[in-house]
Amino acid sequence: MKNRKRIISAALVAALLGTSIMSGTVLAAKKTDSGLTYKVSGKNATITGYKGTSTKVKIPKKIGKYTVTKIGKNAFLGNTKIKSVSVPKTVTAIEYGAFGGADKLTKVTVASDSKLKSIGTWAFGRSGIKSFVMPDSVNKIGTYLFSECNQLEMATLSPGLKSIPKQTFYWDPMLYSINIPESVTSIGTYAFASCSQLNTVNGGKNVKTLGDYAFAWDYSLTNVSFDNVKTVGKDAFDGAGISTLKFTNKSLTIKDEAYLGASVTSVTFPKSVTSIQYGAFNNCYSLTEIKLPTKVGSISGGIFTNTSWADEQKDPVYVGDNLLMAKTGVSSVAVKSGTKKICEFAFEGETTLGSVTIPDGVKTIGEGAFFDTGLTSVTIPASVTEIGNLALGYKKYEYKVQWYDFENYDDYWTRYEEAKAKEKKENSVIEYNNWNSESTDIITKYCYGDCVRIPNFTIYGKEGSAAEAYAKTFGFNFVAK
């Protein structure tokens, strides 16, 4: 029994070390005359490392009787000497981190008749590569493939790719343009984020999904078109230089703050869309022209806040059967008949608003819809079935105590926290946020900050309604009507 345990242990160690046990013989990694280390499996060899001195590395087609089919995991990881590598047609896979961190490596050439099928995660991440032509045979690439390649100016993608995974070109400041093959249907999160010089994205006509932050902070990006896209992820074009947008997909969903602060000047929607979510075009100051859809499945607040277009609209602003936002200085509002939703933060900060009439038929009052207004009471019709947190009865609170009041003390932060806690207790301050920390009093979807209840705030409505449930949940007066 003891001998059997020893045999099993030896096999396990051999497997972990990447060796082979054949006929009782362990075949350790070997080295070529040029300094390449390798291991073998059957008739094939995998390059595992490099101990040579030449800055130009040529991967051979064969090592003895073995065909070189892979460049293995971390084979050249962190190598600070090699400047160029040529890859033969026999290689079918470049594995995880193969050239990651090789900061002097500027050129990788793959044979034109290559059989390369896959390139693994971070294979060229943080390398010095300046350009790369991906063989047509490649049909799969890993995440972070060219992430943080400070010198990468050009990359040609394979027409066999179905997707561009997350952070493929993340933080590549010298990348100027890219062609998206027609085969690509999705672009992952942060795929091209922080590519500050990226100006032109060609192709992409079959892309249906753009991941969160896909092109975020690409301030130079002006030429791009994903007309038929179905889903635009959160902050996908945050701060991007893109100016003109035309959407054609009737199943379109634009997620939270997708174009936040972008240089968009005009937007054309199809006749119907599925969803436009919170703050989609918020802070697009140059946005002057919008061709709105006639039908929207769902819409959230703040989608056109701080745009030139909103400045030119009648007060309050409606999109379809949604009351989107109000302008400053409003004192009373009669929500128009046929409205289904009063959107998130629609009247936020309207401290002069003293009265509002909400007609029967309204179904939703979004988060923070009447936050920090002058309202002291409101009548909610029975048709309302959903009222978001902070929608009614709260006003913003600004702490009087500040950290710099204690900056002359070594333990200034402790003193500040103690003083803040005291002020919070004395004034019944409520902390709200969407990350649910230990100090969170109210969980929100979109916002964070501090507030207090409006004294004696009263909600009138039908007994057993959403209005009564809201009043009971948050401790407001409720009067049945």
Secondary structure, 3 states (H helix, E strand, C coil): CHHHHHHHHHHHHHHHCCCEEECCEEECCEECCCCEEEEEECCEEEEEEECCCCCEEECCCEECCEEEEEECCCCCCCCCCCCEEEECCCCCEECCCCCCCCCCCCEEEECCCCCCCEECCCCCCCCCCCEEECCCCCCEECCCCCCCCCCCCEEECCCCCCEECCCCCCCCCCCCEEEECCCCCEECCCCCCCCCCCCEEEECCCCCEECCCCCCCCCCCCECCCCCCCEECCCCCCCCCCCEEECCCCCCEECCCCCCCCCCCEEECCCEEEEECCCCCCCCCCCCEEECCCEEEEECCCCCCCCHHHHCCCCCEEECCEEEECCCCCCEEECCCCCCEECCCCCCCCCCCCEEECCCCCCEECCCCCCCCCCCEEECCCCCCEECCCCCCEEECCCCCCHHHHCCCCCHHHHHHHHHHHHHHHHCCEEEECCCCCCCCEECCCCCEEEEECCCCEEEECCCCHHHHHHHHHCCEEEEC
